[in-house]
Amino acid sequence: MASPEPMGLPVARKLYKPALQCMADGKHLTHPQLTDRLLEKFPGASSAPGKKNYQRLMACLGELRKAVLVTMVGRGVSAITERGKQLVEEDPPKITPALLRRYPEYVEAEDEKRAKDKARTKRFKAGSPPVQGQSPAETASDAAAAPVSVPSGTVRVHAFGSRSPSVPNRQSRSHLEQRLMASVQALNDELEAAVEELLNQMEEKELVHAVRKLLLKMGYGSGSIDEEVTGALARGTTLKDALGFNQVYIQVTSGQKAQAIDLQGFVGAFSAAHAERGIFVSIAGFTGEARGFAMGMSNSIQIMDVSALSRLLVTHGVGIKVHARHTVKRVDPAYFEKLRA
């Protein structure tokens, strides 16, 4: 009697929520790493049907990327976005295609796919089945030859560049602005992920140098990034804000995750230095016990892992440069009202 085929991961739609939960810590995961995490959530599943597991994982990630809940940060490497983290915190009973349709990018991608499928079916019925591996130029040619229906509220372009009076309505403009904001958020997520990856590759001396520059940007301390203060950050040092009112004790560590005992020693150090609060930066992160200890200290301690540090570096423009600026303009009704007066 043949042994039963090992059961793999469930179908893609049942992986949406588990996949986001597996990525919630913000780490960049290769597809094998993410598969291993998912297998832990499904004890009955096996890694044996590798091809099937891979196909279902790819289908799952493809849908999550449509909704900008997940982004690719490298070849075969994915990471959760801030939007994805928010959905994990929301903790819906399950994540379904209907729930994903709350995101305009997902709706747009689905509508585009539906239109392509419809066009492909139309060509097939006309006796010209779609060709596998058709080039983009051939696809564009087919699209140009096909009759185009223009929805209401859009701009019609005629010969010689003349345009009809119809313009995009307010609803479509609002949708475009939502897409723009979502795209900006996705770009920021990718930028933070890239900075985080660089931070993980740095030595401790380089890390404390970056933290020192960030603190200067945030108004703590004064002068240049000198070696004395930079080195002191690894041991713990007190810095004042720009007005000299608040004293903050800061320490930067790398290597292993910070534990509760490390934070307990940190509290004693900044209390002895007569500082009001402390910032503890641990590139490797914190154990659950350490995070619980920090929460119990109310606002006295601010802990910061590599994800939080990369976010602040991007926010305050440390280690990055402006590539392009885009301004969103709107009509000024007051101007046209004055013309009518």
N, C-alpha and C positions, 0 to 999 in steps of 0.2 A: 504493500500500500504506500503510495507516494505521500511524502510529508507535505503538510499544507504550506502554501506560499507565505513567507513572512509578511506581516502587515506593515505598511509604510505609514507616512504621515497622512492625515485626512485631507480632503479636497481643499482647494485654495480658500474658499469663503469661510471655512472653519478655522483657518490659520490667521485671519486678520488680527483679531484681538491678541491671541497668544504671541504672535510675532512682534507686535508693538510692545507687549509686556517684556519680552525677552530683550528688547533693545532700549528699554526705558532708562537704563543707566547711562545712556549717551555714548557708549563705546562704539568704535568703528568695528564692525564685524564682517569677516569674510563669509561667504555662503556656507562653507563647511562648519564654521563656528556657530552660525545662526541655526543651522540644521541640528547640531548637537544640543543647543539650548532647547529647541523645540521638542526634540526627542525626550528630553527630561520631563516635559510637560505632558507627554503622551506615553506613559509607561508601557503600554502594549505595543507601541510602534517600534520598528526595527530599522537600523541603518542599511540592512541588506538590500532592499529594493532602491539602490542609489539613484538610478535614472528617474524613477517615479517620484522619489522625494525631491529631487532637483527640479523637476518640471512643476511640481505643485508649489514649491517655494518660489520659483520664478513667477508663476502666475499670481501668487499672493503679493509679492513685492511690486509687481507691475501695477496692480490695482491700488496699492497703498501710495505708490509714487504719483499716480494720477491725481490723488487727493492731496498731494504735498504733505503727507504724513511721514514719509520716508524719502531719503535722497541718496543718490550714489555719490560717494566721496572718492571713489577710485575704481579701477577695474576689478569687478567681483567683490567690492566692499561697499556696504550700506550703513547708514546711520539714521537714527530717528531725528525728526525736525522738532522745533518748539511746538508746532501745531500738534504733532504726534504725541508729545509729552503731555500737552493739555488734555488730549482725548484720553490718554491713559489715566490721568488724575480724575477725569470725569467718571471713568469706570462704568460705561454703559453695560447692561447685561450681556450684550454681544454686539459685534460690529458687522453690519450687513451692507449690501450695496445700497439699500434705501437710506441708511445712515450716511454713507459716503456722499450721497447726492446733496448733502447740505453744503458741500464745498464746490464753488463755481468751476474750479479747474477740472474736477472730476466730471461734472455735467458736460462741460465743453468737450473733454476727451471722449466721453461716451457718445455724444451727438456726432462728433467727427467720425468715430468708428462706425456708427450706424449708417451715416451717409455713404461711407466707402463701401460698406457691405451692400447697400441698396444699389449703388452704381455698378458694383461687380455682378450682382444678380441680373441687373438690366442688360449688361453686355452679354451675359451667358444666354439669356432668353433670346437675344437678338442673333444668336448664332456665332458670337465671338467670345468664347470663354476666356477668362483671365489667364494670363500666361505667368507661370511661376518664374520668379526672378526678374520681373519686368523692371526696366531701368527707370529712374526718376524722370528722365526726359520723355520716355514713352508714356509714363503716367500723366505727365503735364500735358502732352499732346492729346491724350484721350480726354482729359478734363476740358481742354480748350475746344475740342470738337463737340463735346456734349452740350445740349441746351442748358442754360443757366437760369434758374428762377431766383429773382432778387427779392428777399423779404422786405416787408414794409418797414419804414424807418431807417433805411440805409441810403447811401449816396450812389446814384446811378452815373456811371461814366460813359459818355457817348463819344462819337468820333470827334477828332481834333481837340479832345480834352474838355468838351463842354459838359456841364453837370446839371442835372435836374434840381429843382429847389429842395427836394426832400433831403433831410439831414438825420443823423442818428438821434433817436428819441432819448429822453432822460433815463429811461430804464436801461437802455443799452449802454449809455455813458456810465451809469452807476456800476454796471456789470464790468465794464472795462477798467474802471478805477479799482474795483475789488480784485480783478486779475492782476493789476499792476502792483497793488499792495502785497498780494500773495507772492508775486514774483520777487519783489524786494525782500520779503521775509525769507524766501527760499535761498536767495543769494547771500543774505546775512548768515543763514544757517550753515551754508557751505563754507563761507569765510571763517566762521568760528571753528568749524571742524578742521579746516586747514591749519589755523593757528594752534589749535589743540594738538594736532599731530606734530607740529614743530616743537611745541613745549615738551612733549613726551620724549623727544630726542635730545633735549638739552642736558648739559651737566649742571650741577647745583650752582656753580658760580655764575653761569649764564642766566639761570632762572632768577636768582636773587637780583641780578642786574636789571632784568625785565620788570620785576616787581617793584624795584626801587624807582624806575622811570615812571611806572604807572602811578605810584604814590605821589610823585612830584606833580604829575598831571592832575591828580585828584586834590591837590592842595596840601599834602602832608610833607613836612620837612621843607628845606630850602637849599639853594646852592646847586652844585653839580652832582652828578652821580659818582662820588668819590669812592675809592676802594675801601676806606675805613667803614663808612656807613653801609656800603653794599655787603661787605663781609659780615658786619654785625647782624644783618637780617637773618643770617643762618643760625645765629646764636640767640637772637632776640634783642630788640632795641626799641626805645621809645621815640616816637616822632610826634610833633605838634601840628595842629592844623594851621592854616594860613594866618589866622588871627591870634594863635597862641593860647586859645581857651581850652581846647580838648587835647588830652594826651592819649595817644593810642600806642599800645605795645604790639609789635609785629614780629612774627617769626615765620621763616620759610623753610620747609623741609622737602626732601625728595627720597626716593627709595621705597620703603615699605609703607603700607597704610598706617596712618596715625591711629593710636589706640587711646582708650579713655585715660590711661595712666599718663600718656603724653600731654593730654589736655589739662590734667590735674596739676602737673608740674608747670605748665604754661600759666595757669591761673595764679599759682604762687609767685611766679616770676613777675607778672605784670602788677600784682598787688604790692610786691616789694618795691617796684619802680614807681609806685603812686600813680599809675595810669588808670583812667576811667574805664577803659575797655580794651579788648585785645582782638587782633586779627591773626588767625593761624592758617597759613597756606600749606597744604599738603598735596603735592602734585600727584602722589599715588592714591589719594583719596582717604577715606575714613572708615573705620569699622562701624558696624551698627551700634555698638556700645558707645563709641566715641561720639557719634551723631546724637544719641540719646542724652549723653552728658552735656553736650553743647546746648541742646534745646532746653535742658533743665536750668541752664545758667541765664535764661531769658536773653536780654540784649547785651549782656556783658561780653560774650564771645561771638565773633563772626568767623565761621569756618569757611574755607574756600578750597575747592578741589580744582583740577585742571580745567574742567568745563566752565566753572564760574570765573576762573582767571582769564580764560580765552575770551569769554563774553565781555569782561571789563576792558580788556586790551582793545577789542574791536570798538566798543562804545566810546572809549577815550582816545582812539586813534593812535595807539602805541604799536609800532611794528607793521602798520598798514598805511596805504596811501589811497587817495581818492582817484578812482579810475574814470568815473563819469558822473555828471549831475543831470537830473531830469526834473523839470518843473511842470507841475500839473496846473493848468490855467482854467479859469471858469469865467463865464460872462458876468459883467458888472451891471446888474439891472439898474442901479442908480444913475449910471451914465446915460442910458437910453431913456429913462424917465425924464431927465433934465432936457433932453433933446425935444421931447414931446411937449414940454411945458411952454 
